[in-house]
């Protein structure tokens, strides 16, 4: 299996700090790169993180607030400057088409890349490849916002002891996998379902049905935690989550690896996010994101 990891380009919410760039994330998944929410400064963060324009195959924008989209202009122009040889697809809320158009054509440049526009207007599937399906769910924010979820198709895990009992070895294993049966032995008798991996990206939102639908059963959940518990009312008023709320979502949804990000500049100590997430009951793998870190998806169970 190819590398599957999250590259964190920026973790700040509305205001960047000396240590946090505006948002920006790239999910590397079996040779494809999916960029999420390129905020201002994303192009430079890509350079610092070792992510090339050629690595990108999709750009997914949750909503058109500046800290999640102002980097689009630079990223799109870089794709064209570097003459990326493959098509790139952009997903974003359909209601923000005018903002996408302005960012795509913010200045003059020569278009060399096939950039497909695939606006999101409702919950549901957006794309399907051999290694994942991409879905969107509406979130609750002052402007229209969508979260994204990748789901790998389920596969089969061969069970060596059962293969040995039935005398199936070598090239015959491949034939059985391809044909579904061999010499009276079916594939189901010597294998089990290997659950596909699941990844969700949830940015600016209050608690809502969409958050839980995206998080359900995820191997990795990347989720905003703009505020701490003492400012929960601010979170509600402005359409955001606290670290504790994000953690409780992860607990309820059975998330394996929780990645907290999108931090307000008002909190200087990122360790408090982890403390509050743990206090809320999440005991799985937990990462408080930092700019330029790489976070591998958990190994399959």
Protein Blocks (a to p, Z undefined) as FASTA:
>chain_A
ZZdddddfbfcdfbccfklccedddddeehiacdehiaehklmmmmmnopafklpmbdcd
fbdcfklmmmmmmmmmmmmmnopabdcdddddfklmmmmmmmmmmpgcddfbdcdddddf
bgcdfbdcfkbccdddddddfbdcddddddddddddddfklmmmnopahjllmmmmmnop
aehiafklmcccdddddddddddddddfklmmmmnopabdcdddfbafklmmmmmmnopa
dfklmmmmmmmnopabdcdehiafklmblklmmmmmmmnopabdcddddehiacdddddZ
Z
